[in-house]
């Protein structure tokens, strides 16, 4: 069957555009676009049949279907020819049973979806493979795109730079100067991207990059481009697949620009529409208290939304005060009986460190989600036997300064509860044994 998809206005005027057109907003009402699929055609295959197809492909070697994204190609972007797919076998990330941490906080069914175990170390790879593949196809067919570009707080830039390098397409990165980790900064540099450090924050970078996007030869790769969202929605499909096609009770996800919240919801909705699942989970969006416009909006039931000036936070990737996908995210949260909660610097740092002591290695943004999890357990919004999934958006190895500063008690506004510093001792058996014995006693 010839599956196909298209851009359509997400704000009610129903204008449609082809996916290979360089366009990000509706020409009629300036609303954001979303990717739409021919659901009636997709429904000609039963939910059970879709499960069988996806299971046969999952993590296998037939290119590109072994990718966690392209194994669901019909539900993501069927318009791209396989020869134009730029894939690094993204997805397929571990769904970690956080048994010990769950027991410590009173949960028996806690899981961490470790999206940072991907090629560039974050969930952004799931969306970037789709976007860069479309650009490759447009260029191959004679299109005028010269550059793919993004504004970024770190992870988007790393992902774009890697996929653009693999495709042989020039990439331009706009970063807020001194507001990303060294590990994140070096990734686009190493992949050969033109990397610009702007004296502003992410929202300032986003303003500039949207002006650049008025050029038809400069293609925008931020999540305002809904091709990114299509790839990211496979998080939902994959985690349900990993549970033998059972939906969880709760999913907690960090929220900054809010494309990830939108994508999470769309993945569950298309599975329900196709009969793959028969119920939806609830979604909790976790925000830093220093960049919390959606949380503030949730306090008045989303009746109003006011951007904020995002303040300095350890959770740099979600330091966003004017998220572009806010309307889409609010629509998703309403459909999923969702909530929005916030976490302070102290709460997120200590939540991440506490979970680290049970075998994890969390980025600060996952720390925000874990801090919100603790609040939800304490308020009994989450029950002991609920199946709960926390989306870990990036690999903790991308944030070494966060870890080092925590254990050296150098983080502002944080009173570290789990400091574990190296112990300097004399190089002899008796001293070493005495020190070990002493510290073993403190663990009991």
C-alpha positions in Angstrom: 0.0 0.0 0.0 1.2 3.5 -0.8 1.2 5.2 2.6 1.8 8.9 2.6 1.8 11.9 5.0 1.7 15.7 4.7 2.0 18.9 6.6 -1.3 20.4 7.9 -2.1 23.4 10.1 -2.4 22.4 13.7 -4.6 25.4 14.6 -7.8 24.6 12.8 -7.7 26.1 9.3 -6.6 22.7 7.8 -4.3 24.1 5.1 -2.1 21.3 3.7 1.4 21.3 2.3 3.8 18.6 1.0 6.5 17.3 3.4 9.3 18.3 0.9 8.2 22.0 1.0 10.4 24.4 3.0 7.7 25.6 5.3 7.2 25.8 9.1 4.0 27.7 9.6 0.7 27.9 7.9 0.5 30.6 5.3 -3.1 31.4 6.1 -3.0 31.8 9.9 0.7 31.5 10.9 -0.1 28.4 13.0 2.5 25.7 13.5 2.2 22.7 11.2 2.0 19.1 12.1 2.4 15.9 10.1 -0.8 14.1 9.3 -1.2 10.5 8.1 -3.9 8.7 6.1 -5.3 6.9 9.1 -8.0 5.2 7.1 -5.3 3.6 4.9 -3.2 2.6 7.9 -6.3 1.0 9.6 -6.5 -1.5 6.7 -3.9 -3.3 8.7 -5.1 -4.4 12.1 -3.4 -3.4 15.3 -2.3 -7.0 15.8 -0.7 -7.0 12.3 1.1 -3.8 13.0 2.6 -5.3 16.2 3.8 -8.2 14.2 5.4 -6.0 11.6 7.2 -3.9 14.2 8.3 -6.9 16.2 9.8 -8.5 13.1 11.8 -5.4 12.3 12.9 -4.3 15.7 16.7 -4.1 16.1 17.3 -6.3 13.1 19.8 -5.7 10.3 17.6 -4.9 7.3 18.3 -1.3 6.5 16.8 1.0 7.6 14.1 -1.0 9.4 16.3 -2.0 12.3 16.3 1.5 13.5 13.9 2.2 16.3 12.5 5.1 14.2 12.5 3.6 10.7 11.1 0.3 11.9 7.9 2.3 12.3 8.4 4.1 8.9 4.7 3.9 7.9 3.7 5.8 11.0 6.5 8.3 10.8 7.5 9.4 7.3 6.6 7.0 4.5 7.3 9.7 1.9 11.1 9.2 2.2 12.8 6.7 -0.1 14.9 4.1 1.8 17.9 5.1 -0.3 17.7 8.7 1.2 17.3 7.6 4.8 20.2 8.9 7.0 20.2 6.5 10.0 22.6 5.6 12.7 20.2 2.9 14.1 18.8 5.4 16.6 16.3 4.2 19.1 16.3 0.7 20.6 17.4 2.3 23.9 17.3 0.5 27.2 14.1 0.5 29.3 15.8 0.2 32.6 13.9 -1.4 35.5 14.9 1.0 38.4 14.1 -1.7 41.0 16.3 -0.5 43.8 15.4 3.2 43.4 11.8 2.3 43.1 11.8 0.3 46.3 13.5 3.2 48.1 10.8 5.6 47.2 7.8 3.2 47.5 7.3 2.1 43.9 7.3 -1.5 42.6 7.1 -0.8 38.9 9.4 2.1 38.1 11.3 2.2 34.7 13.7 4.7 33.2 13.6 5.0 29.4 17.3 5.8 28.7 17.0 7.8 25.5 20.5 9.1 26.1 21.9 5.7 25.0 21.8 6.8 21.4 24.4 7.8 18.8 24.9 11.4 20.0 23.7 10.8 23.6 20.2 12.2 23.5 16.6 11.6 22.3 17.1 14.3 19.7 18.5 11.6 17.3 15.0 10.2 17.0 13.8 13.3 15.3 16.9 14.4 13.5 17.1 11.2 11.4 13.7 12.0 9.9 14.5 15.7 9.3 17.9 15.2 7.7 16.6 12.3 5.6 14.0 14.6 4.1 16.6 17.3 3.4 18.8 14.7 1.7 15.8 13.6 -0.5 15.0 17.2 -1.4 18.6 18.0 -2.3 18.9 14.8 -4.3 15.8 15.7 -6.3 17.2 19.1 -7.2 16.1 21.3 -4.3 17.9 24.5 -3.3 18.7 23.7 0.4 22.3 24.6 1.1 22.4 24.6 4.9 20.6 22.8 7.8 20.6 24.9 10.9 19.3 25.1 14.5 19.4 27.1 17.7 20.3 24.8 20.6 21.0 24.4 24.2 23.4 21.5 23.3 21.7 18.3 22.4 19.9 19.4 19.3 23.2 20.8 17.9 25.0 17.6 18.6 22.4 15.5 16.8 22.0 17.8 13.8 25.8 18.1 13.3 26.3 14.3 13.4 23.4 13.5 11.0 24.3 16.4 8.6 27.9 15.2 8.6 26.7 11.7 7.7 24.6 13.0 4.9 27.3 15.4 3.6 25.1 18.5 4.2 26.6 21.7 5.8 25.3 22.4 9.3 25.1 25.8 11.1 24.7 25.8 14.9 23.6 28.8 17.1 24.4 28.3 20.8 24.1 30.6 23.7 27.7 31.4 24.8 28.9 29.7 28.0 25.5 28.1 28.6 26.1 24.6 27.4 28.5 21.9 28.7 31.9 21.4 27.2 30.9 17.9 26.2 27.9 19.3 24.3 29.9 22.1 22.7 32.6 19.8 21.3 30.2 17.5 19.6 29.1 19.9 16.7 32.7 21.2 16.5 34.1 17.7 16.0 31.5 16.9 13.4 32.5 20.0 11.3 29.5 22.2 11.9 29.8 26.0 11.6 29.3 26.7 15.3 28.3 30.2 16.4 28.3 31.2 20.1 25.8 34.1 20.6 25.9 36.5 23.6 22.3 35.6 24.5 20.1 32.8 25.8 18.3 30.0 23.9 15.3 32.2 23.2 17.6 34.8 21.7 19.3 32.2 19.5 15.9 31.0 18.4 14.9 34.5 17.4 17.9 34.8 15.1 17.6 31.4 13.6 13.9 32.0 12.7 15.0 35.1 10.8 17.6 33.0 9.0 14.9 30.5 8.2 13.1 33.1 6.0 15.7 32.1 3.4 14.6 29.1 1.4 18.1 27.7 1.1 18.6 27.6 4.9 16.5 24.7 6.4 15.4 24.9 10.0 16.0 21.9 12.2 14.4 23.0 15.5 11.2 21.3 16.8 9.1 24.0 15.2 9.7 21.8 12.2 7.2 18.9 12.8 9.3 16.4 11.0 11.4 16.3 14.2 8.3 15.5 16.2 7.5 12.5 14.0 10.7 10.8 14.8 10.5 11.6 18.5 7.0 10.2 18.8 8.6 6.7 18.4 9.7 6.9 22.0 6.0 6.1 22.9 5.7 3.3 20.4 9.0 1.7 21.4 8.4 1.8 25.2 5.0 0.2 24.7 6.6 -2.4 22.4 9.2 -3.1 25.1 6.2 -3.9 27.5 4.7 -6.4 25.0 2.3 -3.7 23.8 0.9 -2.7 27.2 0.6 1.1 27.9 2.0 2.3 31.2 0.0 4.3 33.8 2.3 7.3 33.9 5.0 8.9 31.8 7.1 11.7 33.2 9.1 13.8 30.8 11.2 16.9 31.1 9.8 19.9 29.2 11.7 22.9 27.7 10.7 23.8 24.1 7.9 21.2 24.6 8.3 19.4 21.3 9.1 16.2 23.4 5.8 16.4 25.2 3.9 16.9 21.9 5.8 13.9 20.4 5.1 11.7 23.3 1.4 12.3 23.1 1.2 11.8 19.3 2.9 8.4 19.6 0.3 7.1 22.0 -2.6 8.7 20.1 -1.7 7.0 16.8 -1.3 3.7 18.5 -4.7 4.0 20.0 -6.2 5.1 16.6 -4.7 1.9 15.0 -5.9 -0.4 17.7 -2.3 -1.2 19.0 -3.3 0.0 22.5 -6.7 0.4 24.1 -5.9 3.1 26.7 -3.8 6.1 27.2 -1.4 6.8 30.0 -1.3 10.0 32.0 1.6 12.4 31.2 3.5 14.6 33.6 5.7 17.4 32.2 8.6 18.3 34.5 10.0 21.8 34.3 12.8 23.6 36.1 11.5 26.2 38.5 13.9 28.6 36.8 12.2 28.1 33.4 8.6 27.2 34.1 6.1 29.0 31.8 4.0 25.8 31.3 3.9 25.1 35.0 2.6 28.6 35.6 0.0 28.1 32.9 -1.1 24.8 34.4 -1.8 26.6 37.7 -4.8 28.3 36.0 -5.8 25.3 34.0 -4.1 26.6 30.9 -6.5 29.5 30.5 -3.6 31.8 29.8 0.0 31.3 28.9 2.7 33.9 29.4 6.3 33.5 28.3 9.0 34.1 31.0 12.6 35.1 31.0 14.3 31.9 31.8 16.9 32.1 34.6 20.1 30.3 35.0 19.5 26.6 35.9 21.6 23.5 36.1 19.1 22.0 33.6 20.5 24.0 30.7 18.7 22.1 28.0 15.3 23.2 29.3 16.3 26.8 30.1 13.6 28.0 27.7 11.1 30.7 28.6 9.2 31.0 25.3 8.6 27.4 24.0 7.5 27.2 20.4 5.5 24.1 20.8 3.4 25.3 23.8 0.0 25.1 22.1 0.6 21.6 20.8 1.9 20.5 24.2 -1.1 21.9 26.1 -3.5 20.1 23.7 -1.6 16.8 24.4 -1.7 17.3 28.2 -5.5 18.0 28.1 -6.1 14.8 26.1 -4.0 12.7 28.6 -5.3 14.2 31.8 -1.8 15.5 32.2 -0.1 17.6 34.8 2.8 20.0 35.0 5.1 20.1 38.0 8.4 22.0 38.7 11.6 21.3 40.5 14.1 23.6 42.2 17.9 23.4 41.7 18.2 21.6 45.1 15.5 19.2 44.3 16.7 18.2 40.8 20.4 17.8 41.8 19.6 15.7 44.9 17.1 13.6 43.0 19.6 12.8 40.3 22.3 12.0 42.8 20.0 9.8 44.8 19.1 7.7 41.7 22.8 7.6 40.7 23.5 5.7 43.9 21.3 2.9 42.7 23.2 2.4 39.4 22.0 5.2 37.2 24.0 8.2 35.9 21.5 10.9 35.3 21.7 14.2 33.3 20.3 17.2 35.1 17.1 17.2 33.0 16.4 13.7 34.0 17.0 15.0 37.6 14.1 17.4 37.0 11.8 14.5 36.0 13.0 12.4 39.0 12.4 15.3 41.4 8.8 15.6 40.0 8.4 11.8 40.4 9.3 12.1 44.1 6.7 14.9 44.6 4.0 12.8 42.8 4.8 9.8 45.0 4.7 11.9 48.2 1.3 13.4 47.2 0.1 9.9 46.3 -0.8 11.0 42.8 1.3 8.0 41.8 0.3 4.7 43.6 2.8 2.0 44.6 1.8 -0.5 41.9 1.5 2.0 39.1 3.7 1.4 36.1 5.7 4.6 35.8 8.2 5.5 33.1 10.6 8.4 33.5 12.0 9.6 30.2 15.8 10.2 30.5 16.5 12.6 27.7 20.3 12.6 27.6 23.3 10.6 28.7 24.8 11.8 32.0 28.3 11.7 30.5 27.4 14.8 28.6 27.3 16.8 31.8 30.5 16.0 33.8 30.6 19.5 35.3 27.2 19.0 36.9 28.4 15.8 38.5 31.8 17.1 39.6 30.4 20.3 41.0 27.7 18.4 42.9 30.2 16.1 44.7 32.5 19.1 45.4 29.6 21.1 46.8 29.9 23.9 44.2 26.4 24.1 42.8 24.5 27.3 43.7 21.3 26.8 45.6 22.0 23.1 46.2 22.7 21.5 49.6 24.1 18.1 48.4 22.8 15.2 50.4 24.8 12.4 48.6 28.4 13.8 48.3 30.9 11.1 47.6 34.5 12.5 47.3 37.7 10.6 46.7 39.5 9.8 50.0 43.3 10.4 50.0 45.2 7.7 52.1 48.7 6.5 52.6 49.7 3.7 50.3 49.9 0.8 52.8 47.6 -2.1 53.7 46.7 -1.1 57.3 45.7 2.4 56.4 43.7 1.3 53.4 41.9 -1.4 55.3 41.2 0.8 58.2 39.7 3.4 55.9 37.5 0.9 54.1 36.2 -0.6 57.3 35.3 2.8 58.7 33.4 3.8 55.6 31.6 0.4 55.4 30.3 1.0 58.9 28.8 4.4 57.7 26.9 2.6 55.0 25.1 0.2 57.5 
